């Protein structure tokens, strides 16, 4: 695109790729192919993370957990104190919301909308301007 050789290539998808290309590669398109193919999983993880945190805080009254978002195919929530929650019930509640296949919209810098419900986002470096459908697949077991 720039018609010059890059000193460094950075690709952000499901994982972050940082490389210094040389005569043997990688080509910028190779990095783009990797991150564009996996970007859907990063979006799914962030959306599932936001829905889970909303249920924990608003429905179960649990203090907002610290989030470690940038892991492959998922996220980790860290609590100050061990919450007494039924993890199976929490998982089923999150899956029920996901199964409704609501549209997901950017609302502002601190919220997304899942259907018509605003949800605070958690420390994300980026926000989606608009995503046609939630597109959250059953990737939790992979």
N, CA, C and O atoms as CSV, one atom per row, in Angstrom:
chain,resi,resn,atom,element,x,y,z
A,1,UNK,N,N,0.806,-1.197,0.000
A,1,UNK,CA,C,0.000,0.000,0.000
A,1,UNK,C,C,0.853,1.265,0.000
A,1,UNK,O,O,0.570,2.207,-0.741
A,2,UNK,N,N,1.882,1.288,0.819
A,2,UNK,CA,C,2.708,2.491,0.934
A,2,UNK,C,C,3.761,2.592,-0.157
A,2,UNK,O,O,4.350,3.656,-0.351
A,3,UNK,N,N,4.005,1.504,-0.868
A,3,UNK,CA,C,5.012,1.457,-1.935
A,3,UNK,C,C,6.433,1.650,-1.408
A,3,UNK,O,O,7.330,2.078,-2.134
A,4,UNK,N,N,6.618,1.319,-0.112
A,4,UNK,CA,C,7.964,1.334,0.481
A,4,UNK,C,C,8.120,0.068,1.308
A,4,UNK,O,O,7.129,-0.568,1.667
A,5,UNK,N,N,9.345,-0.294,1.607
A,5,UNK,CA,C,9.599,-1.457,2.450
A,5,UNK,C,C,9.424,-1.070,3.912
A,5,UNK,O,O,9.948,-0.053,4.366
A,6,UNK,N,N,8.688,-1.888,4.633
A,6,UNK,CA,C,8.431,-1.621,6.044
A,6,UNK,C,C,9.628,-2.039,6.890
A,6,UNK,O,O,10.296,-3.029,6.592
A,7,UNK,N,N,9.891,-1.280,7.941
A,7,UNK,CA,C,10.928,-1.642,8.904
A,7,UNK,C,C,10.394,-2.653,9.914
A,7,UNK,O,O,11.136,-3.480,10.445
A,8,UNK,N,N,9.096,-2.566,10.163
A,8,UNK,CA,C,8.450,-3.470,11.110
A,8,UNK,C,C,7.005,-3.682,10.654
A,8,UNK,O,O,6.368,-2.760,10.144
A,9,UNK,N,N,6.497,-4.892,10.838
A,9,UNK,CA,C,5.103,-5.208,10.515
A,9,UNK,C,C,4.399,-5.612,11.800
A,9,UNK,O,O,4.916,-6.415,12.577
A,10,UNK,N,N,3.220,-5.051,12.019
A,10,UNK,CA,C,2.426,-5.389,13.194
A,10,UNK,C,C,1.039,-5.789,12.703
A,10,UNK,O,O,0.398,-5.053,11.953
A,11,UNK,N,N,0.590,-6.946,13.129
A,11,UNK,CA,C,-0.748,-7.413,12.800
A,11,UNK,C,C,-1.501,-7.739,14.074
A,11,UNK,O,O,-0.980,-8.444,14.938
A,12,UNK,N,N,-2.718,-7.235,14.203
A,12,UNK,CA,C,-3.508,-7.486,15.404
A,12,UNK,C,C,-4.795,-8.179,15.002
A,12,UNK,O,O,-5.643,-7.601,14.322
A,13,UNK,N,N,-4.926,-9.404,15.424
A,13,UNK,CA,C,-6.122,-10.205,15.198
A,13,UNK,C,C,-6.372,-10.966,16.473
A,13,UNK,O,O,-6.434,-10.367,17.547
A,14,UNK,N,N,-6.516,-12.277,16.382
A,14,UNK,CA,C,-6.669,-13.100,17.576
A,14,UNK,C,C,-5.383,-13.060,18.398
A,14,UNK,O,O,-5.409,-13.190,19.622
A,15,UNK,N,N,-4.294,-12.884,17.728
A,15,UNK,CA,C,-3.009,-12.712,18.393
A,15,UNK,C,C,-2.315,-11.516,17.773
A,15,UNK,O,O,-2.682,-11.065,16.688
A,16,UNK,N,N,-1.316,-11.007,18.465
A,16,UNK,CA,C,-0.563,-9.865,17.968
A,16,UNK,C,C,0.730,-10.399,17.352
A,16,UNK,O,O,1.471,-11.147,17.989
A,17,UNK,N,N,0.985,-10.007,16.118
A,17,UNK,CA,C,2.191,-10.437,15.414
A,17,UNK,C,C,3.055,-9.205,15.169
A,17,UNK,O,O,2.600,-8.230,14.570
A,18,UNK,N,N,4.289,-9.250,15.630
A,18,UNK,CA,C,5.245,-8.172,15.395
A,18,UNK,C,C,6.472,-8.816,14.759
A,18,UNK,O,O,7.043,-9.756,15.311
A,19,UNK,N,N,6.874,-8.307,13.597
A,19,UNK,CA,C,8.004,-8.909,12.903
A,19,UNK,C,C,8.787,-7.847,12.144
A,19,UNK,O,O,8.245,-6.815,11.747
A,20,UNK,N,N,10.059,-8.119,11.953
A,20,UNK,CA,C,10.914,-7.281,11.113
A,20,UNK,C,C,11.143,-8.046,9.812
A,20,UNK,O,O,11.888,-9.026,9.788
A,21,UNK,N,N,10.512,-7.604,8.746
A,21,UNK,CA,C,10.648,-8.334,7.488
A,21,UNK,C,C,12.047,-8.174,6.896
A,21,UNK,O,O,12.723,-7.166,7.099
A,22,UNK,N,N,12.450,-9.197,6.162
A,22,UNK,CA,C,13.713,-9.118,5.433
A,22,UNK,C,C,13.479,-9.646,4.024
A,22,UNK,O,O,12.334,-9.815,3.606
A,23,UNK,N,N,14.519,-9.897,3.318
A,23,UNK,CA,C,14.396,-10.330,1.924
A,23,UNK,C,C,13.629,-11.646,1.788
A,23,UNK,O,O,13.038,-11.917,0.742
A,24,UNK,N,N,13.638,-12.464,2.844
A,24,UNK,CA,C,12.967,-13.760,2.808
A,24,UNK,C,C,11.529,-13.702,3.329
A,24,UNK,O,O,10.827,-14.713,3.309
A,25,UNK,N,N,11.093,-12.553,3.787
A,25,UNK,CA,C,9.710,-12.409,4.243
A,25,UNK,C,C,9.639,-12.035,5.710
A,25,UNK,O,O,10.671,-11.801,6.339
A,26,UNK,N,N,8.492,-11.978,6.239
A,26,UNK,CA,C,7.213,-12.222,5.596
A,26,UNK,C,C,6.751,-11.018,4.791
A,26,UNK,O,O,7.169,-9.887,5.039
A,27,UNK,N,N,5.900,-11.276,3.843
A,27,UNK,CA,C,5.274,-10.218,3.059
A,27,UNK,C,C,4.124,-9.631,3.879
A,27,UNK,O,O,3.492,-10.351,4.653
A,28,UNK,N,N,3.846,-8.345,3.721
A,28,UNK,CA,C,2.730,-7.739,4.463
A,28,UNK,C,C,1.411,-8.486,4.277
A,28,UNK,O,O,0.631,-8.600,5.222
A,29,UNK,N,N,1.154,-8.994,3.077
A,29,UNK,CA,C,-0.110,-9.703,2.839
A,29,UNK,C,C,-0.194,-10.976,3.662
A,29,UNK,O,O,-1.288,-11.381,4.054
A,30,UNK,N,N,0.945,-11.620,3.936
A,30,UNK,CA,C,0.939,-12.831,4.763
A,30,UNK,C,C,0.443,-12.505,6.173
A,30,UNK,O,O,-0.371,-13.236,6.738
A,31,UNK,N,N,0.938,-11.410,6.730
A,31,UNK,CA,C,0.511,-10.987,8.075
A,31,UNK,C,C,-0.976,-10.606,8.037
A,31,UNK,O,O,-1.741,-10.993,8.920
A,32,UNK,N,N,-1.374,-9.856,7.020
A,32,UNK,CA,C,-2.782,-9.454,6.894
A,32,UNK,C,C,-3.695,-10.681,6.805
A,32,UNK,O,O,-4.751,-10.707,7.436
A,33,UNK,N,N,-3.304,-11.691,6.035
A,33,UNK,CA,C,-4.119,-12.896,5.898
A,33,UNK,C,C,-4.307,-13.597,7.244
A,33,UNK,O,O,-5.401,-14.067,7.558
A,34,UNK,N,N,-3.248,-13.664,8.028
A,34,UNK,CA,C,-3.324,-14.318,9.339
A,34,UNK,C,C,-4.269,-13.569,10.266
A,34,UNK,O,O,-5.153,-14.171,10.875
A,35,UNK,N,N,-4.082,-12.248,10.375
A,35,UNK,CA,C,-4.884,-11.502,11.353
A,35,UNK,C,C,-6.331,-11.316,10.903
A,35,UNK,O,O,-7.234,-11.343,11.739
A,36,UNK,N,N,-6.576,-11.131,9.615
A,36,UNK,CA,C,-7.957,-10.966,9.165
A,36,UNK,C,C,-8.747,-12.258,9.348
A,36,UNK,O,O,-9.932,-12.222,9.678
A,37,UNK,N,N,-8.092,-13.400,9.133
A,37,UNK,CA,C,-8.761,-14.683,9.313
A,37,UNK,C,C,-9.138,-14.920,10.772
A,37,UNK,O,O,-10.167,-15.533,11.056
A,38,UNK,N,N,-8.315,-14.439,11.693
A,38,UNK,CA,C,-8.550,-14.708,13.109
A,38,UNK,C,C,-9.253,-13.572,13.851
A,38,UNK,O,O,-9.597,-13.731,15.023
A,39,UNK,N,N,-9.471,-12.444,13.204
A,39,UNK,CA,C,-10.071,-11.292,13.877
A,39,UNK,C,C,-11.459,-11.591,14.427
A,39,UNK,O,O,-11.834,-11.051,15.468
A,40,UNK,N,N,-12.216,-12.424,13.764
A,40,UNK,CA,C,-13.560,-12.772,14.224
A,40,UNK,C,C,-13.522,-13.380,15.624
A,40,UNK,O,O,-14.422,-13.136,16.428
A,41,UNK,N,N,-12.483,-14.172,15.925
A,41,UNK,CA,C,-12.378,-14.792,17.249
A,41,UNK,C,C,-12.102,-13.757,18.330
A,41,UNK,O,O,-12.603,-13.878,19.448
A,42,UNK,N,N,-11.316,-12.750,18.008
A,42,UNK,CA,C,-11.044,-11.681,18.967
A,42,UNK,C,C,-12.326,-10.903,19.259
A,42,UNK,O,O,-12.603,-10.563,20.410
A,43,UNK,N,N,-13.108,-10.623,18.213
A,43,UNK,CA,C,-14.382,-9.927,18.397
A,43,UNK,C,C,-15.333,-10.768,19.241
A,43,UNK,O,O,-16.008,-10.244,20.127
A,44,UNK,N,N,-15.388,-12.076,18.969
A,44,UNK,CA,C,-16.263,-12.956,19.745
A,44,UNK,C,C,-15.866,-12.964,21.209
A,44,UNK,O,O,-16.722,-12.876,22.089
A,45,UNK,N,N,-14.571,-13.071,21.475
A,45,UNK,CA,C,-14.101,-13.114,22.859
A,45,UNK,C,C,-14.440,-11.825,23.596
A,45,UNK,O,O,-14.903,-11.868,24.736
A,46,UNK,N,N,-14.213,-10.676,22.958
A,46,UNK,CA,C,-14.518,-9.397,23.612
A,46,UNK,C,C,-16.014,-9.256,23.881
A,46,UNK,O,O,-16.405,-8.764,24.940
A,47,UNK,N,N,-16.843,-9.676,22.950
A,47,UNK,CA,C,-18.284,-9.566,23.140
A,47,UNK,C,C,-18.752,-10.497,24.256
A,47,UNK,O,O,-19.529,-10.084,25.117
A,48,UNK,N,N,-18.291,-11.745,24.253
A,48,UNK,CA,C,-18.665,-12.693,25.306
A,48,UNK,C,C,-18.171,-12.198,26.669
A,48,UNK,O,O,-18.857,-12.365,27.678
A,49,UNK,N,N,-17.004,-11.601,26.697
A,49,UNK,CA,C,-16.436,-11.040,27.922
A,49,UNK,C,C,-17.319,-9.921,28.464
A,49,UNK,O,O,-17.592,-9.874,29.664
A,50,UNK,N,N,-17.765,-9.021,27.594
A,50,UNK,CA,C,-18.632,-7.915,28.010
A,50,UNK,C,C,-19.974,-8.420,28.527
A,50,UNK,O,O,-20.482,-7.923,29.532
A,51,UNK,N,N,-20.544,-9.399,27.848
A,51,UNK,CA,C,-21.826,-9.963,28.282
A,51,UNK,C,C,-21.662,-10.650,29.635
A,51,UNK,O,O,-22.498,-10.481,30.523
A,52,UNK,N,N,-20.603,-11.414,29.794
A,52,UNK,CA,C,-20.350,-12.115,31.055
A,52,UNK,C,C,-20.189,-11.135,32.208
A,52,UNK,O,O,-20.761,-11.336,33.280
A,53,UNK,N,N,-19.420,-10.084,31.997
A,53,UNK,CA,C,-19.202,-9.104,33.052
A,53,UNK,C,C,-20.488,-8.371,33.398
A,53,UNK,O,O,-20.732,-8.072,34.567
A,54,UNK,N,N,-21.312,-8.076,32.400
A,54,UNK,CA,C,-22.589,-7.424,32.670
A,54,UNK,C,C,-23.469,-8.309,33.546
A,54,UNK,O,O,-24.085,-7.822,34.494
A,55,UNK,N,N,-23.534,-9.589,33.241
A,55,UNK,CA,C,-24.338,-10.509,34.051
A,55,UNK,C,C,-23.794,-10.579,35.467
A,55,UNK,O,O,-24.559,-10.542,36.431
A,56,UNK,N,N,-22.479,-10.679,35.598
A,56,UNK,CA,C,-21.874,-10.757,36.933
A,56,UNK,C,C,-22.178,-9.516,37.768
A,56,UNK,O,O,-22.548,-9.622,38.937
A,57,UNK,N,N,-22.021,-8.348,37.166
A,57,UNK,CA,C,-22.178,-7.115,37.936
A,57,UNK,C,C,-23.629,-6.695,38.112
A,57,UNK,O,O,-24.036,-6.344,39.219
A,58,UNK,N,N,-24.418,-6.722,37.044
A,58,UNK,CA,C,-25.777,-6.200,37.110
A,58,UNK,C,C,-26.799,-7.221,37.586
A,58,UNK,O,O,-27.752,-6.857,38.275
A,59,UNK,N,N,-26.624,-8.478,37.239
A,59,UNK,CA,C,-27.614,-9.477,37.625
A,59,UNK,C,C,-27.234,-10.222,38.893
A,59,UNK,O,O,-28.106,-10.593,39.679
A,60,UNK,N,N,-25.937,-10.447,39.102
A,60,UNK,CA,C,-25.507,-11.219,40.268
A,60,UNK,C,C,-24.901,-10.347,41.366
A,60,UNK,O,O,-24.590,-10.842,42.449
A,61,UNK,N,N,-24.731,-9.047,41.091
A,61,UNK,CA,C,-24.236,-8.124,42.107
A,61,UNK,C,C,-22.800,-8.345,42.538
A,61,UNK,O,O,-22.434,-8.038,43.673
A,62,UNK,N,N,-21.996,-8.869,41.651
A,62,UNK,CA,C,-20.589,-9.134,41.962
A,62,UNK,C,C,-19.749,-7.948,41.510
A,62,UNK,O,O,-19.989,-7.374,40.447
A,63,UNK,N,N,-18.763,-7.585,42.326
A,63,UNK,CA,C,-17.881,-6.473,41.993
A,63,UNK,C,C,-17.193,-6.734,40.659
A,63,UNK,O,O,-16.792,-7.860,40.365
A,64,UNK,N,N,-17.061,-5.680,39.853
A,64,UNK,CA,C,-16.468,-5.785,38.515
A,64,UNK,C,C,-15.083,-6.432,38.594
A,64,UNK,O,O,-14.205,-5.952,39.310
A,65,UNK,N,N,-14.899,-7.527,37.850
A,65,UNK,CA,C,-13.598,-8.211,37.880
A,65,UNK,C,C,-12.567,-7.499,37.017
A,65,UNK,O,O,-12.903,-6.702,36.141
A,66,UNK,N,N,-11.315,-7.804,37.284
A,66,UNK,CA,C,-10.221,-7.347,36.433
A,66,UNK,C,C,-10.175,-8.318,35.250
A,66,UNK,O,O,-10.348,-9.525,35.422
A,67,UNK,N,N,-9.944,-7.786,34.060
A,67,UNK,CA,C,-10.000,-8.612,32.857
A,67,UNK,C,C,-8.621,-8.723,32.222
A,67,UNK,O,O,-7.874,-7.749,32.139
A,68,UNK,N,N,-8.308,-9.919,31.781
A,68,UNK,CA,C,-7.107,-10.193,30.991
A,68,UNK,C,C,-7.601,-10.686,29.646
A,68,UNK,O,O,-7.816,-11.884,29.461
A,69,UNK,N,N,-7.783,-9.774,28.708
A,69,UNK,CA,C,-8.473,-10.088,27.457
A,69,UNK,C,C,-7.619,-10.759,26.406
A,69,UNK,O,O,-8.138,-11.532,25.602
A,70,UNK,N,N,-6.373,-10.498,26.387
A,70,UNK,CA,C,-5.591,-10.873,25.223
A,70,UNK,C,C,-4.996,-12.268,25.334
A,70,UNK,O,O,-3.778,-12.446,25.357
A,71,UNK,N,N,-5.873,-13.239,25.402
A,71,UNK,CA,C,-5.447,-14.625,25.319
A,71,UNK,C,C,-6.165,-15.253,24.135
A,71,UNK,O,O,-7.238,-14.801,23.734
A,72,UNK,N,N,-5.578,-16.272,23.593
A,72,UNK,CA,C,-6.130,-16.883,22.391
A,72,UNK,C,C,-7.449,-17.591,22.703
A,72,UNK,O,O,-7.528,-18.360,23.661
A,73,UNK,N,N,-8.473,-17.336,21.906
A,73,UNK,CA,C,-9.785,-17.976,22.022
A,73,UNK,C,C,-10.456,-17.760,23.369
A,73,UNK,O,O,-11.129,-18.666,23.863
A,74,UNK,N,N,-10.298,-16.602,23.972
A,74,UNK,CA,C,-11.032,-16.400,25.211
A,74,UNK,C,C,-10.584,-15.211,26.022
A,74,UNK,O,O,-9.980,-14.273,25.501
A,75,UNK,N,N,-10.886,-15.260,27.304
A,75,UNK,CA,C,-10.550,-14.199,28.227
A,75,UNK,C,C,-10.484,-14.776,29.633
A,75,UNK,O,O,-10.999,-15.863,29.891
A,76,UNK,N,N,-9.857,-14.051,30.527
A,76,UNK,CA,C,-9.739,-14.455,31.920
A,76,UNK,C,C,-10.266,-13.321,32.780
A,76,UNK,O,O,-9.929,-12.158,32.558
A,77,UNK,N,N,-11.091,-13.656,33.758
A,77,UNK,CA,C,-11.581,-12.679,34.715
A,77,UNK,C,C,-10.894,-12.943,36.052
A,77,UNK,O,O,-10.823,-14.087,36.502
A,78,UNK,N,N,-10.391,-11.893,36.682
A,78,UNK,CA,C,-9.704,-12.022,37.961
A,78,UNK,C,C,-10.516,-11.292,39.028
A,78,UNK,O,O,-10.856,-10.119,38.867
A,79,UNK,N,N,-10.822,-11.994,40.116
A,79,UNK,CA,C,-11.613,-11.430,41.200
A,79,UNK,C,C,-10.742,-11.200,42.424
A,79,UNK,O,O,-9.812,-11.963,42.685
A,80,UNK,N,N,-11.047,-10.145,43.174
A,80,UNK,CA,C,-10.330,-9.901,44.424
A,80,UNK,C,C,-10.642,-11.006,45.425
A,80,UNK,O,O,-9.743,-11.535,46.080
A,81,UNK,N,N,-11.928,-11.351,45.539
A,81,UNK,CA,C,-12.375,-12.422,46.430
A,81,UNK,C,C,-13.086,-13.472,45.587
A,81,UNK,O,O,-13.716,-13.149,44.580
A,82,UNK,N,N,-12.983,-14.725,46.005
A,82,UNK,CA,C,-13.623,-15.805,45.258
A,82,UNK,C,C,-15.144,-15.618,45.319
A,82,UNK,O,O,-15.731,-15.646,46.401
A,83,UNK,N,N,-15.778,-15.430,44.160
A,83,UNK,CA,C,-17.235,-15.266,44.171
A,83,UNK,C,C,-17.923,-16.619,44.322
A,83,UNK,O,O,-17.419,-17.635,43.843
A,84,UNK,N,N,-19.059,-16.627,44.980
A,84,UNK,CA,C,-19.814,-17.875,45.078
A,84,UNK,C,C,-20.916,-17.816,44.025
A,84,UNK,O,O,-22.016,-17.319,44.268
A,85,UNK,N,N,-20.587,-18.335,42.860
A,85,UNK,CA,C,-21.523,-18.342,41.740
A,85,UNK,C,C,-21.566,-19.730,41.129
A,85,UNK,O,O,-20.612,-20.500,41.231
A,86,UNK,N,N,-22.669,-20.032,40.504
A,86,UNK,CA,C,-22.821,-21.283,39.774
A,86,UNK,C,C,-22.288,-21.046,38.364
A,86,UNK,O,O,-22.946,-20.396,37.552
A,87,UNK,N,N,-21.106,-21.566,38.073
A,87,UNK,CA,C,-20.471,-21.317,36.777
A,87,UNK,C,C,-21.285,-21.894,35.618
A,87,UNK,O,O,-21.331,-21.305,34.539
A,88,UNK,N,N,-21.922,-23.038,35.838
A,88,UNK,CA,C,-22.757,-23.615,34.773
A,88,UNK,C,C,-23.944,-22.708,34.461
A,88,UNK,O,O,-24.294,-22.510,33.298
A,89,UNK,N,N,-24.557,-22.160,35.507
A,89,UNK,CA,C,-25.692,-21.249,35.296
A,89,UNK,C,C,-25.230,-19.976,34.599
A,89,UNK,O,O,-25.923,-19.467,33.719
A,90,UNK,N,N,-24.067,-19.456,34.983
A,90,UNK,CA,C,-23.511,-18.264,34.334
A,90,UNK,C,C,-23.253,-18.549,32.860
A,90,UNK,O,O,-23.628,-17.753,31.998
A,91,UNK,N,N,-22.618,-19.675,32.568
A,91,UNK,CA,C,-22.346,-20.044,31.179
A,91,UNK,C,C,-23.635,-20.165,30.372
A,91,UNK,O,O,-23.712,-19.688,29.240
A,92,UNK,N,N,-24.641,-20.803,30.957
A,92,UNK,CA,C,-25.924,-20.967,30.258
A,92,UNK,C,C,-26.591,-19.620,30.004
A,92,UNK,O,O,-27.189,-19.418,28.947
A,93,UNK,N,N,-26.496,-18.693,30.963
A,93,UNK,CA,C,-27.094,-17.366,30.800
A,93,UNK,C,C,-26.403,-16.614,29.664
A,93,UNK,O,O,-27.066,-16.002,28.827
A,94,UNK,N,N,-25.067,-16.660,29.635
A,94,UNK,CA,C,-24.308,-15.995,28.573
A,94,UNK,C,C,-24.655,-16.607,27.221
A,94,UNK,O,O,-24.884,-15.883,26.252
A,95,UNK,N,N,-24.694,-17.929,27.150
A,95,UNK,CA,C,-25.030,-18.604,25.895
A,95,UNK,C,C,-26.446,-18.273,25.440
A,95,UNK,O,O,-26.705,-18.173,24.240
A,96,UNK,N,N,-27.356,-18.104,26.386
A,96,UNK,CA,C,-28.735,-17.753,26.026
A,96,UNK,C,C,-28.792,-16.374,25.375
A,96,UNK,O,O,-29.525,-16.171,24.407
A,97,UNK,N,N,-28.021,-15.430,25.903
A,97,UNK,CA,C,-27.976,-14.089,25.309
A,97,UNK,C,C,-27.338,-14.157,23.923
A,97,UNK,O,O,-27.825,-13.537,22.979
A,98,UNK,N,N,-26.266,-14.901,23.809
A,98,UNK,CA,C,-25.581,-15.047,22.520
A,98,UNK,C,C,-26.503,-15.716,21.496
A,98,UNK,O,O,-26.523,-15.329,20.327
A,99,UNK,N,N,-27.260,-16.711,21.935
A,99,UNK,CA,C,-28.156,-17.445,21.029
A,99,UNK,C,C,-29.256,-16.558,20.444
A,99,UNK,O,O,-29.829,-16.888,19.405
A,100,UNK,N,N,-29.554,-15.438,21.102
A,100,UNK,CA,C,-30.564,-14.521,20.580
A,100,UNK,C,C,-30.069,-13.801,19.331
A,100,UNK,O,O,-30.853,-13.168,18.624
A,101,UNK,N,N,-28.772,-13.898,19.059
A,101,UNK,CA,C,-28.155,-13.372,17.834
A,101,UNK,C,C,-28.505,-11.896,17.581
A,101,UNK,O,O,-28.881,-11.508,16.475
A,102,UNK,N,N,-28.371,-11.097,18.634
A,102,UNK,CA,C,-28.635,-9.664,18.521
A,102,UNK,C,C,-27.555,-8.983,17.678
A,102,UNK,O,O,-26.430,-9.471,17.575
A,103,UNK,N,N,-27.910,-7.875,17.091
A,103,UNK,CA,C,-26.917,-7.025,16.448
A,103,UNK,C,C,-26.079,-6.374,17.538
A,103,UNK,O,O,-26.569,-6.093,18.632
A,104,UNK,N,N,-24.825,-6.141,17.230
A,104,UNK,CA,C,-23.913,-5.509,18.179
A,104,UNK,C,C,-23.470,-4.192,17.573
A,104,UNK,O,O,-22.983,-4.142,16.444
A,105,UNK,N,N,-23.647,-3.125,18.342
A,105,UNK,CA,C,-23.349,-1.789,17.848
A,105,UNK,C,C,-22.394,-1.061,18.775
A,105,UNK,O,O,-22.403,-1.278,19.987
A,106,UNK,N,N,-21.586,-0.214,18.214
A,106,UNK,CA,C,-20.800,0.752,18.957
A,106,UNK,C,C,-21.770,1.820,19.453
A,106,UNK,O,O,-22.548,2.357,18.665
A,107,UNK,N,N,-21.736,2.136,20.751
A,107,UNK,CA,C,-22.563,3.218,21.276
A,107,UNK,C,C,-21.713,4.448,21.538
A,107,UNK,O,O,-22.010,5.536,21.045
A,108,UNK,N,N,-20.650,4.270,22.322
A,108,UNK,CA,C,-19.711,5.357,22.590
A,108,UNK,C,C,-18.402,4.732,23.053
A,108,UNK,O,O,-18.240,3.514,22.985
A,109,UNK,N,N,-17.476,5.548,23.519
A,109,UNK,CA,C,-16.149,5.042,23.885
A,109,UNK,C,C,-16.169,4.036,25.032
A,109,UNK,O,O,-15.202,3.297,25.215
A,110,UNK,N,N,-17.251,3.994,25.805
A,110,UNK,CA,C,-17.281,3.097,26.957
A,110,UNK,C,C,-18.428,2.083,26.913
A,110,UNK,O,O,-18.613,1.332,27.871
A,111,UNK,N,N,-19.201,2.045,25.823
A,111,UNK,CA,C,-20.333,1.128,25.743
A,111,UNK,C,C,-20.511,0.545,24.340
A,111,UNK,O,O,-20.211,1.185,23.332
A,112,UNK,N,N,-21.006,-0.684,24.314
A,112,UNK,CA,C,-21.542,-1.269,23.091
A,112,UNK,C,C,-23.022,-1.524,23.364
A,112,UNK,O,O,-23.463,-1.456,24.511
A,113,UNK,N,N,-23.775,-1.813,22.333
A,113,UNK,CA,C,-25.162,-2.234,22.501
A,113,UNK,C,C,-25.291,-3.640,21.942
A,113,UNK,O,O,-24.909,-3.908,20.803
A,114,UNK,N,N,-25.832,-4.529,22.753
A,114,UNK,CA,C,-26.170,-5.869,22.305
A,114,UNK,C,C,-27.682,-5.850,22.172
A,114,UNK,O,O,-28.399,-5.878,23.172
A,115,UNK,N,N,-28.167,-5.802,20.933
A,115,UNK,CA,C,-29.578,-5.508,20.706
A,115,UNK,C,C,-29.805,-4.067,21.123
A,115,UNK,O,O,-29.147,-3.163,20.608
A,116,UNK,N,N,-30.715,-3.843,22.036
A,116,UNK,CA,C,-30.982,-2.493,22.525
A,116,UNK,C,C,-30.403,-2.260,23.926
A,116,UNK,O,O,-30.618,-1.201,24.516
A,117,UNK,N,N,-29.674,-3.241,24.457
A,117,UNK,CA,C,-29.146,-3.155,25.822
A,117,UNK,C,C,-27.723,-2.606,25.801
A,117,UNK,O,O,-26.834,-3.239,25.230
A,118,UNK,N,N,-27.482,-1.434,26.417
A,118,UNK,CA,C,-26.113,-0.916,26.502
A,118,UNK,C,C,-25.304,-1.731,27.508
A,118,UNK,O,O,-25.792,-2.079,28.583
A,119,UNK,N,N,-24.076,-2.023,27.144
A,119,UNK,CA,C,-23.179,-2.791,28.009
A,119,UNK,C,C,-21.859,-2.039,28.115
A,119,UNK,O,O,-21.257,-1.707,27.093
A,120,UNK,N,N,-21.397,-1.762,29.344
A,120,UNK,CA,C,-20.080,-1.127,29.488
A,120,UNK,C,C,-18.998,-2.061,28.960
A,120,UNK,O,O,-19.060,-3.269,29.186
A,121,UNK,N,N,-18.027,-1.525,28.272
A,121,UNK,CA,C,-16.936,-2.346,27.753
A,121,UNK,C,C,-15.795,-2.337,28.749
A,121,UNK,O,O,-15.681,-1.441,29.585
A,122,UNK,N,N,-14.966,-3.339,28.644
A,122,UNK,CA,C,-13.890,-3.539,29.603
A,122,UNK,C,C,-12.531,-3.250,28.990
A,122,UNK,O,O,-12.024,-4.069,28.224
A,123,UNK,N,N,-11.948,-2.153,29.293
A,123,UNK,CA,C,-10.551,-1.863,28.964
A,123,UNK,C,C,-10.098,-2.341,27.590
A,123,UNK,O,O,-8.973,-2.822,27.458
A,124,UNK,N,N,-10.928,-2.225,26.573
A,124,UNK,CA,C,-10.528,-2.652,25.239
A,124,UNK,C,C,-9.722,-1.563,24.557
A,124,UNK,O,O,-10.009,-0.375,24.708
A,125,UNK,N,N,-8.740,-1.966,23.828
A,125,UNK,CA,C,-7.930,-1.010,23.087
A,125,UNK,C,C,-8.660,-0.517,21.847
A,125,UNK,O,O,-8.341,0.549,21.320
A,126,UNK,N,N,-9.620,-1.273,21.386
A,126,UNK,CA,C,-10.361,-0.857,20.199
A,126,UNK,C,C,-11.841,-1.158,20.401
A,126,UNK,O,O,-12.216,-1.986,21.231
A,127,UNK,N,N,-12.655,-0.482,19.641
A,127,UNK,CA,C,-14.100,-0.710,19.680
A,127,UNK,C,C,-14.581,-0.971,18.257
A,127,UNK,O,O,-13.994,-0.489,17.288
A,128,UNK,N,N,-15.631,-1.721,18.152
A,128,UNK,CA,C,-16.219,-1.978,16.851
A,128,UNK,C,C,-17.176,-0.846,16.526
A,128,UNK,O,O,-17.988,-0.468,17.371
A,129,UNK,N,N,-17.101,-0.306,15.344
A,129,UNK,CA,C,-18.048,0.727,14.928
A,129,UNK,C,C,-19.415,0.099,14.664
A,129,UNK,O,O,-20.441,0.675,15.026
A,130,UNK,N,N,-19.435,-1.048,14.053
A,130,UNK,CA,C,-20.687,-1.773,13.873
A,130,UNK,C,C,-20.355,-3.165,13.366
A,130,UNK,O,O,-19.501,-3.338,12.497
A,131,UNK,N,N,-21.032,-4.138,13.913
A,131,UNK,CA,C,-20.869,-5.507,13.453
A,131,UNK,C,C,-22.261,-6.026,13.148
A,131,UNK,O,O,-23.151,-5.918,13.992
A,132,UNK,N,N,-22.475,-6.586,11.969
A,132,UNK,CA,C,-23.807,-6.939,11.500
A,132,UNK,C,C,-24.545,-7.881,12.453
A,132,UNK,O,O,-25.687,-7.600,12.816
A,133,UNK,N,N,-23.951,-8.946,12.852
A,133,UNK,CA,C,-24.545,-9.876,13.802
A,133,UNK,C,C,-23.475,-10.227,14.821
A,133,UNK,O,O,-22.292,-9.965,14.602
A,134,UNK,N,N,-23.883,-10.810,15.916
A,134,UNK,CA,C,-22.915,-11.110,16.963
A,134,UNK,C,C,-21.855,-12.084,16.474
A,134,UNK,O,O,-20.698,-11.982,16.882
A,135,UNK,N,N,-22.211,-13.008,15.626
A,135,UNK,CA,C,-21.287,-13.978,15.038
A,135,UNK,C,C,-20.466,-14.715,16.092
A,135,UNK,O,O,-19.319,-15.083,15.839
A,136,UNK,N,N,-21.037,-14.928,17.249
A,136,UNK,CA,C,-20.336,-15.685,18.279
A,136,UNK,C,C,-20.664,-17.150,18.054
A,136,UNK,O,O,-21.809,-17.575,18.204
A,137,UNK,N,N,-19.668,-17.896,17.703
A,137,UNK,CA,C,-19.832,-19.305,17.396
A,137,UNK,C,C,-19.489,-20.126,18.634
A,137,UNK,O,O,-19.064,-19.556,19.639
A,138,UNK,N,N,-19.659,-21.423,18.592
A,138,UNK,CA,C,-19.316,-22.258,19.732
A,138,UNK,C,C,-17.834,-22.596,19.671
A,138,UNK,O,O,-17.457,-23.713,19.315
A,139,UNK,N,N,-16.997,-21.626,20.020
A,139,UNK,CA,C,-15.557,-21.819,19.969
A,139,UNK,C,C,-14.987,-22.073,21.343
A,139,UNK,O,O,-13.779,-22.266,21.476
A,140,UNK,N,N,-15.822,-22.080,22.380
A,140,UNK,CA,C,-15.343,-22.175,23.760
A,140,UNK,C,C,-14.691,-23.515,24.068
A,140,UNK,O,O,-13.898,-23.605,25.005
A,141,UNK,N,N,-14.997,-24.530,23.324
A,141,UNK,CA,C,-14.447,-25.850,23.597
A,141,UNK,C,C,-13.204,-26.154,22.764
A,141,UNK,O,O,-12.617,-27.226,22.907
A,142,UNK,N,N,-12.799,-25.236,21.906
A,142,UNK,CA,C,-11.636,-25.470,21.018
A,142,UNK,C,C,-10.353,-25.203,21.729
A,142,UNK,O,O,-9.280,-25.347,21.141
